[in-house]
Amino acid sequence: MLCAGFVFSPAFAQASKKKETKETVTFVVKGMDCENCVKKVEKNIAFEKGVTDLKCELPSQTVKVTYRTDKTTEKKLAAAFKKIGMEAETKTK
Ligand SMILES: [Cu+2]
């Protein structure tokens, strides 16, 4: 039920076929608790394939990532955080 809003209709999928489709996701990153961690995220996640924009917020331990849906997925991004020793969870709205 919760996912219903994210299902694209076939018509929409076709219309956006040739366009770059971007998505923004907010991750809650456990372990990102100081400036060094923020730098680590900025240096690594920002260069992950498909990532076009990244914004870290230290007080809330969240990272807002904008990515191209044709290049990467939310799961791959979470895996990238894991690779640098951080646990990232998608923030539920
Ligand atoms: Cu730290």
PDB file of the backbone (N, CA, C, O) and the ligand in Angstrom, with CONECT records:
HET     CU  A 101       1
ATOM      1  N   MET A   1       0.825  -1.211   0.000  1.00  0.00           N
ATOM      2  CA  MET A   1       0.000   0.000   0.000  1.00  0.00           C
ATOM      3  C   MET A   1       0.857   1.258   0.000  1.00  0.00           C
ATOM      4  O   MET A   1       0.565   2.224  -0.705  1.00  0.00           O
ATOM      5  N   LEU A   2       1.896   1.234   0.782  1.00  0.00           N
ATOM      6  CA  LEU A   2       2.756   2.413   0.897  1.00  0.00           C
ATOM      7  C   LEU A   2       3.489   2.725  -0.396  1.00  0.00           C
ATOM      8  O   LEU A   2       3.823   3.878  -0.671  1.00  0.00           O
ATOM      9  N   CYS A   3       3.733   1.694  -1.181  1.00  0.00           N
ATOM     10  CA  CYS A   3       4.526   1.871  -2.396  1.00  0.00           C
ATOM     11  C   CYS A   3       3.681   2.332  -3.578  1.00  0.00           C
ATOM     12  O   CYS A   3       4.221   2.699  -4.622  1.00  0.00           O
ATOM     13  N   ALA A   4       2.395   2.316  -3.424  1.00  0.00           N
ATOM     14  CA  ALA A   4       1.503   2.607  -4.544  1.00  0.00           C
ATOM     15  C   ALA A   4       1.832   3.927  -5.239  1.00  0.00           C
ATOM     16  O   ALA A   4       1.736   4.038  -6.461  1.00  0.00           O
ATOM     17  N   GLY A   5       2.213   4.904  -4.461  1.00  0.00           N
ATOM     18  CA  GLY A   5       2.510   6.217  -5.023  1.00  0.00           C
ATOM     19  C   GLY A   5       3.735   6.254  -5.898  1.00  0.00           C
ATOM     20  O   GLY A   5       3.911   7.185  -6.683  1.00  0.00           O
ATOM     21  N   PHE A   6       4.591   5.247  -5.773  1.00  0.00           N
ATOM     22  CA  PHE A   6       5.842   5.257  -6.524  1.00  0.00           C
ATOM     23  C   PHE A   6       5.791   4.444  -7.806  1.00  0.00           C
ATOM     24  O   PHE A   6       6.756   4.389  -8.568  1.00  0.00           O
ATOM     25  N   VAL A   7       4.669   3.828  -8.023  1.00  0.00           N
ATOM     26  CA  VAL A   7       4.538   3.025  -9.237  1.00  0.00           C
ATOM     27  C   VAL A   7       4.182   3.943 -10.404  1.00  0.00           C
ATOM     28  O   VAL A   7       3.168   4.640 -10.392  1.00  0.00           O
ATOM     29  N   PHE A   8       5.043   3.916 -11.396  1.00  0.00           N
ATOM     30  CA  PHE A   8       4.802   4.782 -12.557  1.00  0.00           C
ATOM     31  C   PHE A   8       3.824   4.112 -13.503  1.00  0.00           C
ATOM     32  O   PHE A   8       3.857   2.896 -13.694  1.00  0.00           O
ATOM     33  N   SER A   9       2.984   4.889 -14.070  1.00  0.00           N
ATOM     34  CA  SER A   9       2.096   4.351 -15.087  1.00  0.00           C
ATOM     35  C   SER A   9       2.917   4.141 -16.359  1.00  0.00           C
ATOM     36  O   SER A   9       3.889   4.861 -16.591  1.00  0.00           O
ATOM     37  N   PRO A  10       2.538   3.169 -17.182  1.00  0.00           N
ATOM     38  CA  PRO A  10       3.309   2.906 -18.413  1.00  0.00           C
ATOM     39  C   PRO A  10       3.441   4.150 -19.281  1.00  0.00           C
ATOM     40  O   PRO A  10       4.478   4.362 -19.910  1.00  0.00           O
ATOM     41  N   ALA A  11       2.421   4.952 -19.319  1.00  0.00           N
ATOM     42  CA  ALA A  11       2.445   6.163 -20.141  1.00  0.00           C
ATOM     43  C   ALA A  11       3.545   7.112 -19.671  1.00  0.00           C
ATOM     44  O   ALA A  11       4.251   7.711 -20.482  1.00  0.00           O
ATOM     45  N   PHE A  12       3.676   7.238 -18.389  1.00  0.00           N
ATOM     46  CA  PHE A  12       4.704   8.117 -17.827  1.00  0.00           C
ATOM     47  C   PHE A  12       6.094   7.577 -18.122  1.00  0.00           C
ATOM     48  O   PHE A  12       7.003   8.332 -18.466  1.00  0.00           O
ATOM     49  N   ALA A  13       6.250   6.283 -17.986  1.00  0.00           N
ATOM     50  CA  ALA A  13       7.540   5.645 -18.217  1.00  0.00           C
ATOM     51  C   ALA A  13       7.998   5.869 -19.642  1.00  0.00           C
ATOM     52  O   ALA A  13       9.184   6.080 -19.897  1.00  0.00           O
ATOM     53  N   GLN A  14       7.066   5.824 -20.562  1.00  0.00           N
ATOM     54  CA  GLN A  14       7.408   6.006 -21.964  1.00  0.00           C
ATOM     55  C   GLN A  14       7.778   7.464 -22.260  1.00  0.00           C
ATOM     56  O   GLN A  14       8.709   7.750 -23.013  1.00  0.00           O
ATOM     57  N   ALA A  15       7.045   8.342 -21.663  1.00  0.00           N
ATOM     58  CA  ALA A  15       7.278   9.761 -21.906  1.00  0.00           C
ATOM     59  C   ALA A  15       8.650  10.195 -21.406  1.00  0.00           C
ATOM     60  O   ALA A  15       9.271  11.092 -21.977  1.00  0.00           O
ATOM     61  N   SER A  16       9.116   9.563 -20.348  1.00  0.00           N
ATOM     62  CA  SER A  16      10.375   9.981 -19.753  1.00  0.00           C
ATOM     63  C   SER A  16      11.539   9.085 -20.178  1.00  0.00           C
ATOM     64  O   SER A  16      12.630   9.166 -19.614  1.00  0.00           O
ATOM     65  N   LYS A  17      11.308   8.260 -21.141  1.00  0.00           N
ATOM     66  CA  LYS A  17      12.291   7.283 -21.577  1.00  0.00           C
ATOM     67  C   LYS A  17      13.625   7.915 -21.964  1.00  0.00           C
ATOM     68  O   LYS A  17      14.686   7.430 -21.572  1.00  0.00           O
ATOM     69  N   LYS A  18      13.566   8.972 -22.715  1.00  0.00           N
ATOM     70  CA  LYS A  18      14.804   9.551 -23.210  1.00  0.00           C
ATOM     71  C   LYS A  18      15.370  10.626 -22.298  1.00  0.00           C
ATOM     72  O   LYS A  18      16.509  11.064 -22.459  1.00  0.00           O
ATOM     73  N   LYS A  19      14.577  11.030 -21.367  1.00  0.00           N
ATOM     74  CA  LYS A  19      15.027  12.076 -20.442  1.00  0.00           C
ATOM     75  C   LYS A  19      15.766  11.467 -19.267  1.00  0.00           C
ATOM     76  O   LYS A  19      15.571  10.302 -18.921  1.00  0.00           O
ATOM     77  N   GLU A  20      16.610  12.272 -18.666  1.00  0.00           N
ATOM     78  CA  GLU A  20      17.248  11.835 -17.437  1.00  0.00           C
ATOM     79  C   GLU A  20      16.218  11.964 -16.330  1.00  0.00           C
ATOM     80  O   GLU A  20      15.672  13.040 -16.083  1.00  0.00           O
ATOM     81  N   THR A  21      15.972  10.867 -15.685  1.00  0.00           N
ATOM     82  CA  THR A  21      15.017  10.919 -14.595  1.00  0.00           C
ATOM     83  C   THR A  21      15.775  10.970 -13.276  1.00  0.00           C
ATOM     84  O   THR A  21      16.553  10.075 -12.945  1.00  0.00           O
ATOM     85  N   LYS A  22      15.531  12.015 -12.555  1.00  0.00           N
ATOM     86  CA  LYS A  22      16.225  12.167 -11.285  1.00  0.00           C
ATOM     87  C   LYS A  22      15.290  11.966 -10.109  1.00  0.00           C
ATOM     88  O   LYS A  22      14.097  12.263 -10.163  1.00  0.00           O
ATOM     89  N   GLU A  23      15.876  11.457  -9.059  1.00  0.00           N
ATOM     90  CA  GLU A  23      15.130  11.164  -7.850  1.00  0.00           C
ATOM     91  C   GLU A  23      15.955  11.668  -6.673  1.00  0.00           C
ATOM     92  O   GLU A  23      17.183  11.580  -6.683  1.00  0.00           O
ATOM     93  N   THR A  24      15.287  12.186  -5.676  1.00  0.00           N
ATOM     94  CA  THR A  24      16.011  12.607  -4.479  1.00  0.00           C
ATOM     95  C   THR A  24      15.568  11.754  -3.307  1.00  0.00           C
ATOM     96  O   THR A  24      14.377  11.578  -3.053  1.00  0.00           O
ATOM     97  N   VAL A  25      16.548  11.235  -2.608  1.00  0.00           N
ATOM     98  CA  VAL A  25      16.242  10.391  -1.463  1.00  0.00           C
ATOM     99  C   VAL A  25      17.004  10.914  -0.241  1.00  0.00           C
ATOM    100  O   VAL A  25      18.146  11.361  -0.352  1.00  0.00           O
ATOM    101  N   THR A  26      16.364  10.851   0.905  1.00  0.00           N
ATOM    102  CA  THR A  26      17.027  11.268   2.135  1.00  0.00           C
ATOM    103  C   THR A  26      17.372  10.031   2.952  1.00  0.00           C
ATOM    104  O   THR A  26      16.508   9.223   3.291  1.00  0.00           O
ATOM    105  N   PHE A  27      18.643   9.908   3.254  1.00  0.00           N
ATOM    106  CA  PHE A  27      19.100   8.792   4.078  1.00  0.00           C
ATOM    107  C   PHE A  27      19.389   9.276   5.487  1.00  0.00           C
ATOM    108  O   PHE A  27      19.932  10.361   5.695  1.00  0.00           O
ATOM    109  N   VAL A  28      19.018   8.454   6.440  1.00  0.00           N
ATOM    110  CA  VAL A  28      19.461   8.693   7.815  1.00  0.00           C
ATOM    111  C   VAL A  28      20.704   7.830   7.970  1.00  0.00           C
ATOM    112  O   VAL A  28      20.641   6.606   7.850  1.00  0.00           O
ATOM    113  N   VAL A  29      21.831   8.477   8.237  1.00  0.00           N
ATOM    114  CA  VAL A  29      23.094   7.749   8.279  1.00  0.00           C
ATOM    115  C   VAL A  29      23.602   7.615   9.709  1.00  0.00           C
ATOM    116  O   VAL A  29      24.026   8.581  10.342  1.00  0.00           O
ATOM    117  N   LYS A  30      23.541   6.378  10.189  1.00  0.00           N
ATOM    118  CA  LYS A  30      24.054   6.117  11.537  1.00  0.00           C
ATOM    119  C   LYS A  30      25.570   6.126  11.458  1.00  0.00           C
ATOM    120  O   LYS A  30      26.154   5.542  10.546  1.00  0.00           O
ATOM    121  N   GLY A  31      26.189   6.771  12.389  1.00  0.00           N
ATOM    122  CA  GLY A  31      27.644   6.793  12.398  1.00  0.00           C
ATOM    123  C   GLY A  31      28.221   8.051  11.784  1.00  0.00           C
ATOM    124  O   GLY A  31      29.423   8.298  11.887  1.00  0.00           O
ATOM    125  N   MET A  32      27.377   8.851  11.146  1.00  0.00           N
ATOM    126  CA  MET A  32      27.866  10.120  10.607  1.00  0.00           C
ATOM    127  C   MET A  32      27.707  11.169  11.711  1.00  0.00           C
ATOM    128  O   MET A  32      26.731  11.918  11.750  1.00  0.00           O
ATOM    129  N   ASP A  33      28.693  11.194  12.597  1.00  0.00           N
ATOM    130  CA  ASP A  33      28.514  12.031  13.783  1.00  0.00           C
ATOM    131  C   ASP A  33      29.537  13.148  13.953  1.00  0.00           C
ATOM    132  O   ASP A  33      29.555  13.812  14.989  1.00  0.00           O
ATOM    133  N   CYS A  34      30.377  13.362  12.965  1.00  0.00           N
ATOM    134  CA  CYS A  34      31.299  14.489  13.049  1.00  0.00           C
ATOM    135  C   CYS A  34      31.683  14.985  11.663  1.00  0.00           C
ATOM    136  O   CYS A  34      31.316  14.384  10.653  1.00  0.00           O
ATOM    137  N   GLU A  35      32.420  16.079  11.626  1.00  0.00           N
ATOM    138  CA  GLU A  35      32.812  16.683  10.347  1.00  0.00           C
ATOM    139  C   GLU A  35      33.592  15.719   9.448  1.00  0.00           C
ATOM    140  O   GLU A  35      33.447  15.732   8.226  1.00  0.00           O
ATOM    141  N   ASN A  36      34.411  14.894  10.076  1.00  0.00           N
ATOM    142  CA  ASN A  36      35.204  13.941   9.298  1.00  0.00           C
ATOM    143  C   ASN A  36      34.316  12.956   8.546  1.00  0.00           C
ATOM    144  O   ASN A  36      34.585  12.597   7.400  1.00  0.00           O
ATOM    145  N   CYS A  37      33.264  12.536   9.215  1.00  0.00           N
ATOM    146  CA  CYS A  37      32.327  11.608   8.587  1.00  0.00           C
ATOM    147  C   CYS A  37      31.627  12.287   7.417  1.00  0.00           C
ATOM    148  O   CYS A  37      31.428  11.690   6.359  1.00  0.00           O
ATOM    149  N   VAL A  38      31.263  13.530   7.627  1.00  0.00           N
ATOM    150  CA  VAL A  38      30.595  14.291   6.573  1.00  0.00           C
ATOM    151  C   VAL A  38      31.517  14.380   5.357  1.00  0.00           C
ATOM    152  O   VAL A  38      31.087  14.211   4.216  1.00  0.00           O
ATOM    153  N   LYS A  39      32.777  14.646   5.629  1.00  0.00           N
ATOM    154  CA  LYS A  39      33.751  14.745   4.531  1.00  0.00           C
ATOM    155  C   LYS A  39      33.898  13.417   3.811  1.00  0.00           C
ATOM    156  O   LYS A  39      34.017  13.357   2.588  1.00  0.00           O
ATOM    157  N   LYS A  40      33.886  12.364   4.599  1.00  0.00           N
ATOM    158  CA  LYS A  40      34.003  11.025   4.046  1.00  0.00           C
ATOM    159  C   LYS A  40      32.824  10.744   3.105  1.00  0.00           C
ATOM    160  O   LYS A  40      32.990  10.205   2.010  1.00  0.00           O
ATOM    161  N   VAL A  41      31.654  11.120   3.561  1.00  0.00           N
ATOM    162  CA  VAL A  41      30.460  10.919   2.736  1.00  0.00           C
ATOM    163  C   VAL A  41      30.564  11.763   1.464  1.00  0.00           C
ATOM    164  O   VAL A  41      30.309  11.287   0.358  1.00  0.00           O
ATOM    165  N   GLU A  42      30.941  13.014   1.653  1.00  0.00           N
ATOM    166  CA  GLU A  42      31.034  13.913   0.501  1.00  0.00           C
ATOM    167  C   GLU A  42      32.073  13.439  -0.514  1.00  0.00           C
ATOM    168  O   GLU A  42      31.889  13.584  -1.722  1.00  0.00           O
ATOM    169  N   LYS A  43      33.150  12.878  -0.013  1.00  0.00           N
ATOM    170  CA  LYS A  43      34.218  12.428  -0.907  1.00  0.00           C
ATOM    171  C   LYS A  43      33.893  11.127  -1.609  1.00  0.00           C
ATOM    172  O   LYS A  43      34.381  10.868  -2.710  1.00  0.00           O
ATOM    173  N   ASN A  44      33.075  10.315  -0.978  1.00  0.00           N
ATOM    174  CA  ASN A  44      32.788   9.004  -1.556  1.00  0.00           C
ATOM    175  C   ASN A  44      31.447   8.929  -2.264  1.00  0.00           C
ATOM    176  O   ASN A  44      31.374   8.565  -3.438  1.00  0.00           O
ATOM    177  N   ILE A  45      30.404   9.268  -1.557  1.00  0.00           N
ATOM    178  CA  ILE A  45      29.059   9.111  -2.116  1.00  0.00           C
ATOM    179  C   ILE A  45      28.811  10.069  -3.284  1.00  0.00           C
ATOM    180  O   ILE A  45      28.118   9.733  -4.244  1.00  0.00           O
ATOM    181  N   ALA A  46      29.386  11.259  -3.182  1.00  0.00           N
ATOM    182  CA  ALA A  46      29.180  12.234  -4.254  1.00  0.00           C
ATOM    183  C   ALA A  46      29.723  11.741  -5.595  1.00  0.00           C
ATOM    184  O   ALA A  46      29.287  12.188  -6.655  1.00  0.00           O
ATOM    185  N   PHE A  47      30.680  10.814  -5.532  1.00  0.00           N
ATOM    186  CA  PHE A  47      31.281  10.307  -6.769  1.00  0.00           C
ATOM    187  C   PHE A  47      30.769   8.935  -7.156  1.00  0.00           C
ATOM    188  O   PHE A  47      31.278   8.301  -8.080  1.00  0.00           O
ATOM    189  N   GLU A  48      29.771   8.494  -6.446  1.00  0.00           N
ATOM    190  CA  GLU A  48      29.131   7.243  -6.822  1.00  0.00           C
ATOM    191  C   GLU A  48      28.458   7.444  -8.175  1.00  0.00           C
ATOM    192  O   GLU A  48      28.009   8.540  -8.512  1.00  0.00           O
ATOM    193  N   LYS A  49      28.403   6.371  -8.928  1.00  0.00           N
ATOM    194  CA  LYS A  49      27.784   6.422 -10.239  1.00  0.00           C
ATOM    195  C   LYS A  49      26.328   6.892 -10.133  1.00  0.00           C
ATOM    196  O   LYS A  49      25.550   6.355  -9.344  1.00  0.00           O
ATOM    197  N   GLY A  50      25.979   7.876 -10.920  1.00  0.00           N
ATOM    198  CA  GLY A  50      24.585   8.324 -10.978  1.00  0.00           C
ATOM    199  C   GLY A  50      24.228   9.442 -10.022  1.00  0.00           C
ATOM    200  O   GLY A  50      23.165  10.050 -10.144  1.00  0.00           O
ATOM    201  N   VAL A  51      25.113   9.722  -9.064  1.00  0.00           N
ATOM    202  CA  VAL A  51      24.811  10.765  -8.087  1.00  0.00           C
ATOM    203  C   VAL A  51      25.073  12.148  -8.700  1.00  0.00           C
ATOM    204  O   VAL A  51      26.166  12.428  -9.193  1.00  0.00           O
ATOM    205  N   THR A  52      24.063  12.988  -8.656  1.00  0.00           N
ATOM    206  CA  THR A  52      24.215  14.317  -9.239  1.00  0.00           C
ATOM    207  C   THR A  52      24.299  15.414  -8.176  1.00  0.00           C
ATOM    208  O   THR A  52      24.834  16.495  -8.422  1.00  0.00           O
ATOM    209  N   ASP A  53      23.774  15.121  -7.021  1.00  0.00           N
ATOM    210  CA  ASP A  53      23.808  16.131  -5.963  1.00  0.00           C
ATOM    211  C   ASP A  53      23.765  15.460  -4.596  1.00  0.00           C
ATOM    212  O   ASP A  53      23.160  14.404  -4.413  1.00  0.00           O
ATOM    213  N   LEU A  54      24.424  16.105  -3.648  1.00  0.00           N
ATOM    214  CA  LEU A  54      24.494  15.507  -2.314  1.00  0.00           C
ATOM    215  C   LEU A  54      24.559  16.606  -1.269  1.00  0.00           C
ATOM    216  O   LEU A  54      25.290  17.586  -1.408  1.00  0.00           O
ATOM    217  N   LYS A  55      23.772  16.413  -0.218  1.00  0.00           N
ATOM    218  CA  LYS A  55      23.778  17.421   0.839  1.00  0.00           C
ATOM    219  C   LYS A  55      23.736  16.728   2.199  1.00  0.00           C
ATOM    220  O   LYS A  55      22.795  16.003   2.520  1.00  0.00           O
ATOM    221  N   CYS A  56      24.770  16.968   2.979  1.00  0.00           N
ATOM    222  CA  CYS A  56      24.848  16.346   4.299  1.00  0.00           C
ATOM    223  C   CYS A  56      24.357  17.307   5.361  1.00  0.00           C
ATOM    224  O   CYS A  56      24.646  18.503   5.323  1.00  0.00           O
ATOM    225  N   GLU A  57      23.616  16.771   6.299  1.00  0.00           N
ATOM    226  CA  GLU A  57      23.198  17.569   7.446  1.00  0.00           C
ATOM    227  C   GLU A  57      23.619  16.841   8.695  1.00  0.00           C
ATOM    228  O   GLU A  57      23.032  15.832   9.085  1.00  0.00           O
ATOM    229  N   LEU A  58      24.652  17.377   9.316  1.00  0.00           N
ATOM    230  CA  LEU A  58      25.219  16.728  10.489  1.00  0.00           C
ATOM    231  C   LEU A  58      24.269  16.677  11.695  1.00  0.00           C
ATOM    232  O   LEU A  58      24.149  15.621  12.316  1.00  0.00           O
ATOM    233  N   PRO A  59      23.598  17.764  12.044  1.00  0.00           N
ATOM    234  CA  PRO A  59      22.729  17.716  13.239  1.00  0.00           C
ATOM    235  C   PRO A  59      21.661  16.634  13.176  1.00  0.00           C
ATOM    236  O   PRO A  59      21.342  16.015  14.191  1.00  0.00           O
ATOM    237  N   SER A  60      21.113  16.406  12.004  1.00  0.00           N
ATOM    238  CA  SER A  60      20.059  15.401  11.894  1.00  0.00           C
ATOM    239  C   SER A  60      20.591  14.065  11.374  1.00  0.00           C
ATOM    240  O   SER A  60      19.842  13.099  11.227  1.00  0.00           O
ATOM    241  N   GLN A  61      21.913  14.025  11.096  1.00  0.00           N
ATOM    242  CA  GLN A  61      22.556  12.834  10.540  1.00  0.00           C
ATOM    243  C   GLN A  61      21.852  12.333   9.286  1.00  0.00           C
ATOM    244  O   GLN A  61      21.657  11.133   9.094  1.00  0.00           O
ATOM    245  N   THR A  62      21.485  13.271   8.453  1.00  0.00           N
ATOM    246  CA  THR A  62      20.841  12.872   7.208  1.00  0.00           C
ATOM    247  C   THR A  62      21.671  13.317   6.009  1.00  0.00           C
ATOM    248  O   THR A  62      22.408  14.302   6.059  1.00  0.00           O
ATOM    249  N   VAL A  63      21.523  12.565   4.948  1.00  0.00           N
ATOM    250  CA  VAL A  63      22.184  12.903   3.689  1.00  0.00           C
ATOM    251  C   VAL A  63      21.133  12.864   2.596  1.00  0.00           C
ATOM    252  O   VAL A  63      20.465  11.852   2.380  1.00  0.00           O
ATOM    253  N   LYS A  64      21.006  13.977   1.922  1.00  0.00           N
ATOM    254  CA  LYS A  64      20.049  14.072   0.839  1.00  0.00           C
ATOM    255  C   LYS A  64      20.810  13.806  -0.459  1.00  0.00           C
ATOM    256  O   LYS A  64      21.744  14.531  -0.800  1.00  0.00           O
ATOM    257  N   VAL A  65      20.412  12.788  -1.159  1.00  0.00           N
ATOM    258  CA  VAL A  65      21.119  12.416  -2.381  1.00  0.00           C
ATOM    259  C   VAL A  65      20.177  12.521  -3.578  1.00  0.00           C
ATOM    260  O   VAL A  65      19.081  11.960  -3.580  1.00  0.00           O
ATOM    261  N   THR A  66      20.627  13.244  -4.582  1.00  0.00           N
ATOM    262  CA  THR A  66      19.889  13.284  -5.842  1.00  0.00           C
ATOM    263  C   THR A  66      20.651  12.415  -6.835  1.00  0.00           C
ATOM    264  O   THR A  66      21.860  12.560  -7.017  1.00  0.00           O
ATOM    265  N   TYR A  67      19.924  11.524  -7.463  1.00  0.00           N
ATOM    266  CA  TYR A  67      20.593  10.579  -8.365  1.00  0.00           C
ATOM    267  C   TYR A  67      19.766  10.329  -9.609  1.00  0.00           C
ATOM    268  O   TYR A  67      18.558  10.564  -9.647  1.00  0.00           O
ATOM    269  N   ARG A  68      20.459   9.845 -10.619  1.00  0.00           N
ATOM    270  CA  ARG A  68      19.784   9.492 -11.861  1.00  0.00           C
ATOM    271  C   ARG A  68      19.275   8.070 -11.769  1.00  0.00           C
ATOM    272  O   ARG A  68      20.034   7.136 -11.512  1.00  0.00           O
ATOM    273  N   THR A  69      17.988   7.921 -11.981  1.00  0.00           N
ATOM    274  CA  THR A  69      17.380   6.607 -11.812  1.00  0.00           C
ATOM    275  C   THR A  69      17.825   5.607 -12.883  1.00  0.00           C
ATOM    276  O   THR A  69      17.655   4.399 -12.716  1.00  0.00           O
ATOM    277  N   ASP A  70      18.393   6.111 -13.978  1.00  0.00           N
ATOM    278  CA  ASP A  70      18.879   5.182 -15.005  1.00  0.00           C
ATOM    279  C   ASP A  70      20.298   4.713 -14.710  1.00  0.00           C
ATOM    280  O   ASP A  70      20.813   3.822 -15.386  1.00  0.00           O
ATOM    281  N   LYS A  71      20.928   5.306 -13.711  1.00  0.00           N
ATOM    282  CA  LYS A  71      22.316   4.945 -13.395  1.00  0.00           C
ATOM    283  C   LYS A  71      22.484   4.206 -12.080  1.00  0.00           C
ATOM    284  O   LYS A  71      23.385   3.382 -11.929  1.00  0.00           O
ATOM    285  N   THR A  72      21.617   4.506 -11.141  1.00  0.00           N
ATOM    286  CA  THR A  72      21.756   3.853  -9.838  1.00  0.00           C
ATOM    287  C   THR A  72      20.404   3.725  -9.150  1.00  0.00           C
ATOM    288  O   THR A  72      19.387   4.217  -9.639  1.00  0.00           O
ATOM    289  N   THR A  73      20.416   3.065  -8.024  1.00  0.00           N
ATOM    290  CA  THR A  73      19.184   2.873  -7.270  1.00  0.00           C
ATOM    291  C   THR A  73      19.427   3.211  -5.800  1.00  0.00           C
ATOM    292  O   THR A  73      20.564   3.349  -5.349  1.00  0.00           O
ATOM    293  N   GLU A  74      18.347   3.336  -5.091  1.00  0.00           N
ATOM    294  CA  GLU A  74      18.420   3.609  -3.663  1.00  0.00           C
ATOM    295  C   GLU A  74      19.222   2.519  -2.943  1.00  0.00           C
ATOM    296  O   GLU A  74      19.995   2.795  -2.026  1.00  0.00           O
ATOM    297  N   LYS A  75      19.019   1.298  -3.375  1.00  0.00           N
ATOM    298  CA  LYS A  75      19.703   0.156  -2.767  1.00  0.00           C
ATOM    299  C   LYS A  75      21.204   0.238  -2.985  1.00  0.00           C
ATOM    300  O   LYS A  75      21.993  -0.032  -2.079  1.00  0.00           O
ATOM    301  N   LYS A  76      21.588   0.614  -4.201  1.00  0.00           N
ATOM    302  CA  LYS A  76      23.015   0.722  -4.511  1.00  0.00           C
ATOM    303  C   LYS A  76      23.660   1.835  -3.709  1.00  0.00           C
ATOM    304  O   LYS A  76      24.812   1.727  -3.288  1.00  0.00           O
ATOM    305  N   LEU A  77      22.912   2.900  -3.502  1.00  0.00           N
ATOM    306  CA  LEU A  77      23.435   4.019  -2.719  1.00  0.00           C
ATOM    307  C   LEU A  77      23.628   3.618  -1.266  1.00  0.00           C
ATOM    308  O   LEU A  77      24.627   3.969  -0.639  1.00  0.00           O
ATOM    309  N   ALA A  78      22.665   2.882  -0.744  1.00  0.00           N
ATOM    310  CA  ALA A  78      22.774   2.406   0.633  1.00  0.00           C
ATOM    311  C   ALA A  78      23.981   1.489   0.772  1.00  0.00           C
ATOM    312  O   ALA A  78      24.675   1.504   1.788  1.00  0.00           O
ATOM    313  N   ALA A  79      24.223   0.688  -0.267  1.00  0.00           N
ATOM    314  CA  ALA A  79      25.375  -0.217  -0.264  1.00  0.00           C
ATOM    315  C   ALA A  79      26.683   0.576  -0.285  1.00  0.00           C
ATOM    316  O   ALA A  79      27.680   0.168   0.311  1.00  0.00           O
ATOM    317  N   ALA A  80      26.661   1.706  -0.975  1.00  0.00           N
ATOM    318  CA  ALA A  80      27.852   2.561  -1.041  1.00  0.00           C
ATOM    319  C   ALA A  80      28.182   3.136   0.335  1.00  0.00           C
ATOM    320  O   ALA A  80      29.352   3.291   0.686  1.00  0.00           O
ATOM    321  N   PHE A  81      27.159   3.446   1.101  1.00  0.00           N
ATOM    322  CA  PHE A  81      27.379   3.931   2.468  1.00  0.00           C
ATOM    323  C   PHE A  81      27.990   2.816   3.312  1.00  0.00           C
ATOM    324  O   PHE A  81      28.886   3.052   4.123  1.00  0.00           O
ATOM    325  N   LYS A  82      27.505   1.631   3.113  1.00  0.00           N
ATOM    326  CA  LYS A  82      27.986   0.478   3.858  1.00  0.00           C
ATOM    327  C   LYS A  82      29.471   0.257   3.593  1.00  0.00           C
ATOM    328  O   LYS A  82      30.239  -0.110   4.482  1.00  0.00           O
ATOM    329  N   LYS A  83      29.845   0.493   2.343  1.00  0.00           N
ATOM    330  CA  LYS A  83      31.233   0.307   1.918  1.00  0.00           C
ATOM    331  C   LYS A  83      32.185   1.226   2.688  1.00  0.00           C
ATOM    332  O   LYS A  83      33.343   0.873   2.913  1.00  0.00           O
ATOM    333  N   ILE A  84      31.702   2.389   3.086  1.00  0.00           N
ATOM    334  CA  ILE A  84      32.563   3.300   3.837  1.00  0.00           C
ATOM    335  C   ILE A  84      32.270   3.207   5.341  1.00  0.00           C
ATOM    336  O   ILE A  84      32.647   4.081   6.122  1.00  0.00           O
ATOM    337  N   GLY A  85      31.596   2.137   5.713  1.00  0.00           N
ATOM    338  CA  GLY A  85      31.397   1.842   7.132  1.00  0.00           C
ATOM    339  C   GLY A  85      30.236   2.546   7.803  1.00  0.00           C
ATOM    340  O   GLY A  85      30.226   2.728   9.020  1.00  0.00           O
ATOM    341  N   MET A  86      29.256   2.940   7.002  1.00  0.00           N
ATOM    342  CA  MET A  86      28.105   3.627   7.585  1.00  0.00           C
ATOM    343  C   MET A  86      26.805   2.924   7.218  1.00  0.00           C
ATOM    344  O   MET A  86      26.667   2.323   6.153  1.00  0.00           O
ATOM    345  N   GLU A  87      25.883   3.024   8.125  1.00  0.00           N
ATOM    346  CA  GLU A  87      24.590   2.391   7.926  1.00  0.00           C
ATOM    347  C   GLU A  87      23.590   3.457   7.475  1.00  0.00           C
ATOM    348  O   GLU A  87      23.279   4.382   8.225  1.00  0.00           O
ATOM    349  N   ALA A  88      23.103   3.323   6.271  1.00  0.00           N
ATOM    350  CA  ALA A  88      22.162   4.312   5.753  1.00  0.00           C
ATOM    351  C   ALA A  88      20.776   3.719   5.598  1.00  0.00           C
ATOM    352  O   ALA A  88      20.593   2.652   5.012  1.00  0.00           O
ATOM    353  N   GLU A  89      19.824   4.425   6.130  1.00  0.00           N
ATOM    354  CA  GLU A  89      18.447   3.977   6.002  1.00  0.00           C
ATOM    355  C   GLU A  89      17.642   5.071   5.338  1.00  0.00           C
ATOM    356  O   GLU A  89      17.829   6.252   5.628  1.00  0.00           O
ATOM    357  N   THR A  90      16.761   4.688   4.461  1.00  0.00           N
ATOM    358  CA  THR A  90      15.920   5.656   3.803  1.00  0.00           C
ATOM    359  C   THR A  90      14.994   6.287   4.835  1.00  0.00           C
ATOM    360  O   THR A  90      14.341   5.595   5.616  1.00  0.00           O
ATOM    361  N   LYS A  91      14.956   7.589   4.820  1.00  0.00           N
ATOM    362  CA  LYS A  91      14.105   8.287   5.775  1.00  0.00           C
ATOM    363  C   LYS A  91      12.660   8.169   5.346  1.00  0.00           C
ATOM    364  O   LYS A  91      12.308   8.465   4.203  1.00  0.00           O
ATOM    365  N   THR A  92      11.834   7.739   6.267  1.00  0.00           N
ATOM    366  CA  THR A  92      10.417   7.626   5.939  1.00  0.00           C
ATOM    367  C   THR A  92       9.743   8.960   6.189  1.00  0.00           C
ATOM    368  O   THR A  92       9.925   9.602   7.224  1.00  0.00           O
ATOM    369  N   LYS A  93       8.963   9.346   5.204  1.00  0.00           N
ATOM    370  CA  LYS A  93       8.345  10.671   5.293  1.00  0.00           C
ATOM    371  C   LYS A  93       7.163  10.674   6.240  1.00  0.00           C
ATOM    372  O   LYS A  93       6.527  11.711   6.431  1.00  0.00           O
TER     373      LYS A  93
HETATM  374 CU    CU A 101      32.906  11.021  12.657  1.00  0.00          CU2+
END
